[in-house]
Amino acid sequence: MRPILIPEYLNDFSCIGSTCEDTCCAGWNVTVDKKTYQTYRKVRQSGITDKLQKYVKRDRKQKDDSEYAKFMLNENNKCHMMLEDGLCSIHKELGEEYLCNTCAIYPRHLTRVGGVTEKSLTLSCPEAARVVLLREEGIGFIETEEPKNTRGLMASELTLEKHPHFWDLRIFAIQLLQSRQQPIEIRLIVLGLFIQKIEQLKSSEFEKELPRIMEDYLCRLDNEEFIESLKNIKRNLNFQLNLARDLIRYRMTGDVTSEKYVKILQQLVDGLGLEENADHKVDDIEKTINKYQESYKNYYLPFIQKQEYILENYIVNYIFKNLFPNDYNTTFESYMMLVIHFTLIKLHLIGMAAKQHKLNQEMVIECVQQLAKIIEHNPSYLQGVREGMENSSYNTMGHMFVMIMN
């Protein structure tokens, strides 16, 4: 047996199979590990042998055995192994043990911290999104054990020798973001101010000063004067709307393969009155800002004030799954990418609500799931956003505030 740390929600998840509204067998490339690829080459069973030979191809660009080959997709961008009922022919004809690692563990996500395996769910699966996001009580964590030979691919591994304060920072971030006396935007801002503060510390000061600074920033959530000062800072929606235009351009490059996401993005375009090809005049921008503010006030805010735990759960799951704040080069860069994900969700929801004149749980689940499928699984897009912000010097706490607040 091996120790494993998991969120409590993991015990509530199970694949719903053909009843799922968005198959995991379409819309992206599925990699095949070397061991499974070699097993497929030995299969001798009528019907499926030919499909395995024809549609599982070596990917010679990859040097990692975990991405040794990949499933080819058909003209509809679906896996050739998928049956008409949405289930997998490999699973049906050969058994679960013949699934490649990717298919066997998805949507489970494995990481390792200091020799301890961690398992969570990625929200590109609709049922996983429901299980994670709709926990009104929030996300808790439990330590348990599982057999050492349990299948899985480690997405990333972190050594505590290189990051001795990882656990302190992670626990603090989750504790702060689950402190519900303030709106989620305020909690995110306080987290950013905390990270900005600790990045100014000298390495020799870190051990001594960190506990005091963590206590200080947790207490700030109860400091009415401090919270009021944050709420009074001037907002600027142009930045968020420019991000929306980048999303539109991203769709136009042809990189988006999900019809569901294209429909969501079109709702964003229609709901906020964004033009895809025209240069925006001042009056057009003002109209868009007015539509954004109306949707925020009439639909988004009333919904979120009652079910803000959905966004909290998204952020907490993100922090745990991605080994935040050590998933990028610096802690502030990790924070910036978290803010980008949060802003993208909020922007899409407000656009969808503007188009449909409502906002409900089903819309939120679909939005988060599609964004996870299209953007979180596309490192090149996130890399482009990050580089664009850095090149424009938008990687400051002031810009993070603008992205978070309305």
Backbone torsions as a table, in degrees:
resi	resn	phi	psi	omega
1	MET	NA	154.7	176.3
2	ARG	-130.8	145.8	177.9
3	PRO	-69.5	147.4	179.2
4	ILE	-147.9	139.9	177.8
5	LEU	-108.7	127.6	-176.9
6	ILE	-137.3	152.5	168.4
7	PRO	-69.7	149.8	-178.5
8	GLU	-59.4	-29.3	-176.3
9	TYR	-64.5	-20.1	-175.0
10	LEU	-60.5	-32.8	179.3
11	ASN	-71.0	-13.7	-179.0
12	ASP	-95.7	-4.2	-174.9
13	PHE	-96.1	137.5	168.3
14	SER	-151.7	145.2	-178.7
15	CYS	-63.1	136.3	179.7
16	ILE	-98.2	8.6	170.0
17	GLY	59.8	-132.2	-173.0
18	SER	-69.6	-11.6	177.9
19	THR	-84.2	-4.4	180.0
20	CYS	-68.8	139.4	-176.4
21	GLU	-80.4	-7.3	-179.2
22	ASP	-148.7	101.7	-175.2
23	THR	-61.8	145.7	175.4
24	CYS	-87.4	5.9	-178.7
25	CYS	-101.9	23.6	-179.0
26	ALA	-153.7	152.9	171.9
27	GLY	93.1	-5.7	177.1
28	TRP	-158.4	161.9	178.3
29	ASN	-77.7	136.8	177.1
30	VAL	-107.9	118.7	-178.7
31	THR	-83.1	152.6	-178.5
32	VAL	-123.4	127.5	179.0
33	ASP	-71.8	160.0	-173.4
34	LYS	-61.3	-43.3	-178.0
35	LYS	-61.6	-44.6	-179.9
36	THR	-67.6	-39.4	178.2
37	TYR	-58.4	-44.7	179.8
38	GLN	-66.5	-35.0	176.0
39	THR	-63.9	-43.0	179.4
40	TYR	-60.3	-34.8	-178.6
41	ARG	-69.6	-16.2	-179.2
42	LYS	-98.9	-7.0	-177.8
43	VAL	-67.7	130.6	177.0
44	ARG	-129.8	84.2	-178.9
45	GLN	-143.9	129.2	-174.6
46	SER	-50.8	134.2	175.9
47	GLY	91.7	-61.3	-173.1
48	ILE	-79.7	-26.3	179.2
49	THR	-58.3	-47.2	-179.9
50	ASP	-61.4	-40.3	-179.9
51	LYS	-65.6	-41.0	179.0
52	LEU	-64.8	-40.4	179.8
53	GLN	-66.3	-38.2	-172.6
54	LYS	-84.2	-35.5	-168.8
55	TYR	-112.0	-0.3	172.5
56	VAL	-109.3	109.2	-171.2
57	LYS	-117.7	143.5	175.2
58	ARG	-61.9	139.0	174.7
59	ASP	-109.5	92.6	-172.4
60	ARG	-75.9	-6.4	175.3
61	LYS	-76.6	-21.4	-177.8
62	GLN	-94.1	136.7	179.1
63	LYS	-101.6	-13.9	-178.3
64	ASP	-83.1	132.1	179.3
65	ASP	-63.8	-21.1	179.1
66	SER	-73.5	-18.1	178.4
67	GLU	-123.6	43.3	-173.3
68	TYR	-67.3	-33.3	-178.3
69	ALA	-147.5	-178.3	178.1
70	LYS	-153.7	155.7	174.6
71	PHE	-80.0	132.7	174.1
72	MET	-77.9	147.8	179.2
73	LEU	-104.7	154.0	179.8
74	ASN	-85.2	-173.0	-176.0
75	GLU	-64.9	-18.6	177.4
76	ASN	-96.9	12.7	177.7
77	ASN	66.0	30.7	179.1
78	LYS	-115.3	153.7	178.5
79	CYS	-68.2	136.5	179.9
80	HIS	-66.1	-15.6	-178.4
81	MET	-85.6	-6.4	-177.7
82	MET	-80.0	131.9	178.7
83	LEU	-84.9	171.4	-178.1
84	GLU	-62.0	-28.6	179.9
85	ASP	-84.4	5.1	177.9
86	GLY	88.1	-3.5	-179.8
87	LEU	-90.6	173.6	-173.1
88	CYS	-98.1	129.1	179.9
89	SER	-69.4	-30.2	176.9
90	ILE	-64.6	-46.3	179.2
91	HIS	-62.1	-41.8	-176.7
92	LYS	-71.7	-44.3	-173.5
93	GLU	-85.0	-34.2	-172.5
94	LEU	-113.2	-26.8	-179.2
95	GLY	110.6	159.5	-175.7
96	GLU	-58.7	-32.3	-176.8
97	GLU	-66.0	-14.2	179.6
98	TYR	-91.3	-4.0	176.6
99	LEU	-68.6	143.9	174.3
100	CYS	-69.3	165.3	-177.5
101	ASN	-56.6	-40.8	-178.3
102	THR	-58.7	-48.9	-177.6
103	CYS	-73.5	-30.5	-177.1
104	ALA	-70.2	-33.8	-173.7
105	ILE	-103.7	-20.4	-176.7
106	TYR	-60.9	138.0	6.2
107	PRO	-93.4	22.3	178.7
108	ARG	-73.1	145.8	-174.6
109	HIS	-128.0	123.0	-174.8
110	LEU	-110.5	135.9	172.1
111	THR	-135.9	172.1	177.0
112	ARG	-138.1	132.7	178.5
113	VAL	-125.4	116.4	177.5
114	GLY	55.6	36.2	178.5
115	GLY	87.6	-5.2	179.2
116	VAL	-102.9	126.7	178.5
117	THR	-74.9	141.4	175.7
118	GLU	-125.0	142.6	-177.7
119	LYS	-133.8	134.9	178.9
120	SER	-143.3	-171.0	179.1
121	LEU	-118.1	139.8	171.7
122	THR	-92.1	139.4	-168.2
123	LEU	-87.2	10.4	173.9
124	SER	-73.4	-7.7	173.3
125	CYS	-96.6	125.2	-177.7
126	PRO	-56.8	-43.5	-178.6
127	GLU	-68.1	-37.7	175.8
128	ALA	-62.1	-41.7	179.0
129	ALA	-60.3	-42.6	178.9
130	ARG	-63.4	-47.2	-176.5
131	VAL	-61.7	-39.8	-176.9
132	VAL	-78.6	-49.7	-169.1
133	LEU	-76.4	-29.7	-171.5
134	LEU	-92.6	16.8	176.7
135	ARG	-82.7	97.3	-176.5
136	GLU	-62.5	-29.6	-179.4
137	GLU	-77.5	-6.2	-178.2
138	GLY	90.8	178.9	-176.2
139	ILE	-102.2	123.2	172.1
140	GLY	-109.1	171.4	-176.3
141	PHE	-132.1	146.9	179.9
142	ILE	-134.2	148.0	174.4
143	GLU	-98.2	132.6	180.0
144	THR	-146.3	-164.6	178.9
145	GLU	-134.6	155.6	173.1
146	GLU	-146.0	159.0	179.6
147	PRO	-57.0	142.9	-178.8
148	LYS	-61.6	-28.0	-176.5
149	ASN	-90.6	12.9	177.1
150	THR	-60.2	131.2	-175.7
151	ARG	-69.4	151.4	176.5
152	GLY	163.7	154.9	176.3
153	LEU	-111.5	126.9	178.3
154	MET	-75.2	118.0	178.8
155	ALA	-71.6	-35.5	178.4
156	SER	-162.1	160.7	-178.6
157	GLU	-138.9	138.5	-177.2
158	LEU	-125.4	130.4	178.0
159	THR	-98.9	131.2	-176.4
160	LEU	-72.4	-18.7	176.4
161	GLU	-64.6	-37.8	179.5
162	LYS	-83.1	-23.9	-177.5
163	HIS	-131.3	70.2	-172.7
164	PRO	-65.2	-20.3	-177.7
165	HIS	-103.7	13.9	-176.4
166	PHE	-57.5	-48.5	-175.7
167	TRP	-65.7	-40.6	178.2
168	ASP	-59.5	-44.9	-176.7
169	LEU	-70.8	-39.9	-179.9
170	ARG	-66.1	-47.6	-179.7
171	ILE	-62.1	-41.8	178.1
172	PHE	-60.9	-46.7	-178.1
173	ALA	-59.9	-44.7	-179.7
174	ILE	-67.7	-42.1	178.6
175	GLN	-60.7	-44.0	-179.1
176	LEU	-64.6	-44.7	-175.5
177	LEU	-75.0	-15.0	175.0
178	GLN	-98.8	8.2	176.8
179	SER	-86.7	101.2	-165.6
180	ARG	-86.9	12.0	178.8
181	GLN	-73.6	-13.4	178.2
182	GLN	-126.6	155.4	176.6
183	PRO	-59.1	156.6	-175.9
184	ILE	-61.3	-32.9	178.6
185	GLU	-63.2	-42.1	179.0
186	ILE	-64.2	-42.0	179.0
187	ARG	-61.1	-41.2	178.2
188	LEU	-65.0	-40.3	178.3
189	ILE	-62.3	-46.0	-179.7
190	VAL	-62.1	-39.2	176.6
191	LEU	-60.0	-43.3	179.2
192	GLY	-64.5	-40.8	178.3
193	LEU	-64.7	-38.4	176.1
194	PHE	-61.5	-47.9	-179.1
195	ILE	-63.5	-41.1	176.7
196	GLN	-59.1	-39.5	-179.2
197	LYS	-66.4	-48.5	-175.6
198	ILE	-71.3	-24.3	177.1
199	GLU	-70.5	-16.0	178.0
200	GLN	-86.0	-9.3	-178.9
201	LEU	-74.8	145.6	170.2
202	LYS	-76.6	151.0	-178.1
203	SER	-57.7	-32.3	-179.6
204	SER	-72.1	-19.1	-178.7
205	GLU	-93.0	-16.7	-167.5
206	PHE	-59.2	-50.1	-175.3
207	GLU	-58.0	-42.3	-176.0
208	LYS	-78.1	-41.3	-170.5
209	GLU	-85.0	-26.3	-173.4
210	LEU	-56.2	-50.3	-179.5
211	PRO	-58.0	-41.0	-179.7
212	ARG	-64.7	-42.5	-178.2
213	ILE	-68.0	-39.3	178.3
214	MET	-61.8	-44.7	178.9
215	GLU	-63.1	-39.6	-179.9
216	ASP	-60.9	-46.5	-175.4
217	TYR	-76.4	-26.4	171.9
218	LEU	-67.8	-40.1	179.5
219	CYS	-66.4	-26.1	-178.9
220	ARG	-64.4	-22.8	177.3
221	LEU	-65.3	-21.0	178.7
222	ASP	-103.7	4.4	-179.5
223	ASN	-91.5	100.0	-173.6
224	GLU	-60.5	-39.2	-179.1
225	GLU	-65.4	-42.4	179.1
226	PHE	-65.1	-45.3	-179.3
227	ILE	-63.1	-40.4	179.9
228	GLU	-64.5	-36.0	178.6
229	SER	-65.0	-33.8	176.8
230	LEU	-69.1	-41.3	-177.6
231	LYS	-67.6	-23.4	-176.0
232	ASN	-90.4	-3.9	179.0
233	ILE	-69.5	138.6	-175.5
234	LYS	-64.5	137.5	179.5
235	ARG	-94.2	164.4	176.8
236	ASN	-150.0	106.2	-175.5
237	LEU	-80.9	-14.7	-177.1
238	ASN	-57.6	-36.3	-178.4
239	PHE	-62.8	-45.6	179.5
240	GLN	-64.9	-38.0	-179.1
241	LEU	-70.7	-31.9	173.6
242	ASN	-65.0	-35.6	175.7
243	LEU	-63.8	-37.5	177.4
244	ALA	-62.3	-40.5	179.4
245	ARG	-66.7	-34.2	175.5
246	ASP	-63.0	-38.3	177.6
247	LEU	-63.0	-39.6	179.4
248	ILE	-64.5	-44.3	178.1
249	ARG	-62.8	-37.3	178.1
250	TYR	-61.0	-41.0	177.3
251	ARG	-63.7	-38.5	-175.1
252	MET	-71.7	-16.6	177.6
253	THR	-74.6	-13.1	179.9
254	GLY	90.8	6.1	-178.7
255	ASP	-77.8	-14.9	-177.9
256	VAL	-91.2	122.0	-176.4
257	THR	-110.0	-9.6	-177.7
258	SER	-88.8	118.9	177.3
259	GLU	-64.4	-32.9	179.3
260	LYS	-64.6	-41.4	179.3
261	TYR	-69.5	-38.2	178.2
262	VAL	-57.8	-40.0	178.5
263	LYS	-66.3	-39.8	178.0
264	ILE	-64.0	-44.6	180.0
265	LEU	-64.6	-35.4	177.8
266	GLN	-66.7	-34.4	175.1
267	GLN	-64.2	-37.8	176.4
268	LEU	-62.1	-45.4	-180.0
269	VAL	-63.0	-49.3	-177.5
270	ASP	-69.3	-43.4	-175.2
271	GLY	-63.5	-36.4	-177.6
272	LEU	-101.8	0.7	177.8
273	GLY	68.7	39.7	179.7
274	LEU	-90.3	130.1	177.3
275	GLU	-90.9	141.8	-176.2
276	GLU	-81.7	-35.6	-171.8
277	ASN	-118.2	-20.5	-174.5
278	ALA	-81.3	150.7	172.0
279	ASP	-73.6	138.6	-175.5
280	HIS	-84.8	124.9	173.4
281	LYS	-85.0	167.7	-177.5
282	VAL	-60.2	-42.7	-177.7
283	ASP	-68.2	-32.4	175.9
284	ASP	-64.1	-43.3	179.9
285	ILE	-63.8	-40.4	179.3
286	GLU	-64.4	-39.4	177.1
287	LYS	-63.1	-42.6	179.5
288	THR	-63.3	-43.8	178.8
289	ILE	-61.8	-40.8	178.6
290	ASN	-63.1	-41.9	178.6
291	LYS	-65.2	-40.2	177.8
292	TYR	-60.5	-49.5	-177.3
293	GLN	-64.5	-38.5	178.3
294	GLU	-64.2	-43.7	179.5
295	SER	-65.9	-41.6	178.8
296	TYR	-60.0	-47.3	-175.9
297	LYS	-71.8	-41.7	-171.6
298	ASN	-88.3	-27.9	-173.8
299	TYR	-124.0	-52.2	-174.5
300	TYR	-65.2	-54.3	-174.9
301	LEU	-62.3	-46.4	178.2
302	PRO	-58.8	-36.9	179.3
303	PHE	-70.2	-49.8	-174.5
304	ILE	-67.2	-34.6	179.7
305	GLN	-60.8	-28.5	178.9
306	LYS	-91.1	-25.8	-174.1
307	GLN	-133.6	43.4	-178.0
308	GLU	-66.9	-19.6	177.8
309	TYR	-58.2	-23.3	178.7
310	ILE	-62.9	-48.0	179.0
311	LEU	-69.3	-37.7	176.4
312	GLU	-59.1	-47.0	-179.5
313	ASN	-63.1	-37.7	177.5
314	TYR	-60.0	-48.1	-176.2
315	ILE	-67.0	-43.3	-179.9
316	VAL	-63.5	-41.4	177.8
317	ASN	-64.7	-39.9	177.1
318	TYR	-59.1	-47.3	-178.8
319	ILE	-60.4	-44.9	-178.9
320	PHE	-69.4	-48.0	-174.8
321	LYS	-65.0	-38.0	-172.8
322	ASN	-96.1	6.6	-179.4
323	LEU	58.3	38.1	174.8
324	PHE	-62.4	138.8	8.3
325	PRO	-102.5	32.2	179.5
326	ASN	-115.0	28.7	-179.6
327	ASP	-93.6	-5.9	174.8
328	TYR	-132.9	-174.2	-172.1
329	ASN	-65.4	-35.1	178.8
330	THR	-132.6	162.5	178.9
331	THR	-65.6	-35.8	179.8
332	PHE	-70.5	-35.0	175.9
333	GLU	-64.4	-38.6	175.4
334	SER	-61.3	-42.6	178.2
335	TYR	-64.1	-43.2	-180.0
336	MET	-59.0	-41.9	-179.8
337	MET	-69.4	-34.7	173.8
338	LEU	-61.9	-43.9	179.3
339	VAL	-63.2	-38.9	178.2
340	ILE	-60.7	-45.6	178.1
341	HIS	-61.1	-45.5	179.0
342	PHE	-60.7	-45.1	-178.2
343	THR	-64.5	-40.1	178.9
344	LEU	-61.5	-42.8	178.6
345	ILE	-63.1	-49.3	-177.9
346	LYS	-60.7	-43.8	-179.5
347	LEU	-61.7	-46.1	179.3
348	HIS	-63.8	-42.7	-178.9
349	LEU	-63.1	-41.8	179.6
350	ILE	-66.6	-39.0	176.5
351	GLY	-65.9	-43.8	177.4
352	MET	-61.4	-43.7	-179.7
353	ALA	-64.6	-37.0	178.1
354	ALA	-63.6	-36.9	-179.7
355	LYS	-75.4	-43.7	-174.4
356	GLN	-93.4	-8.2	-178.6
357	HIS	59.1	36.6	176.3
358	LYS	-170.1	167.4	172.5
359	LEU	-149.4	128.3	179.9
360	ASN	-140.4	176.3	-176.6
361	GLN	-59.5	-40.7	-177.7
362	GLU	-61.8	-40.5	178.2
363	MET	-65.0	-40.6	-179.3
364	VAL	-66.0	-45.8	-179.9
365	ILE	-60.2	-46.8	-179.4
366	GLU	-63.5	-40.9	-179.4
367	CYS	-63.2	-50.9	-178.9
368	VAL	-62.9	-43.2	-178.8
369	GLN	-62.9	-43.5	-179.4
370	GLN	-70.0	-38.4	176.4
371	LEU	-63.5	-40.4	177.6
372	ALA	-63.0	-41.6	-177.6
373	LYS	-69.2	-40.3	-173.7
374	ILE	-89.1	-39.7	-171.9
375	ILE	-103.4	-46.9	-179.8
376	GLU	-63.3	-29.7	-179.9
377	HIS	-92.7	12.8	178.8
378	ASN	-123.6	85.0	-177.3
379	PRO	-57.5	-31.1	-177.5
380	SER	-65.7	-37.0	178.3
381	TYR	-66.2	-48.8	-179.7
382	LEU	-63.1	-37.1	176.6
383	GLN	-62.6	-40.9	179.0
384	GLY	-64.3	-41.8	178.2
385	VAL	-62.8	-45.2	-178.4
386	ARG	-63.1	-46.1	179.7
387	GLU	-65.3	-37.7	178.8
388	GLY	-62.7	-41.2	179.6
389	MET	-67.8	-39.9	179.6
390	GLU	-68.3	-41.5	-179.6
391	ASN	-65.6	-29.2	179.4
392	SER	-93.6	5.8	-178.3
393	SER	58.4	36.8	177.7
394	TYR	-94.4	14.5	-174.8
395	ASN	-100.5	49.3	177.0
396	THR	-117.6	165.5	179.1
397	MET	-64.6	-31.8	176.9
398	GLY	-61.2	-41.7	178.3
399	HIS	-70.2	-34.6	176.9
400	MET	-63.6	-39.4	178.1
401	PHE	-60.5	-44.2	179.9
402	VAL	-61.3	-39.2	-178.8
403	MET	-69.1	-35.2	-173.1
404	ILE	-81.3	-45.3	-170.3
405	MET	-87.3	158.2	175.5
406	ASN	-115.2	NA	NA
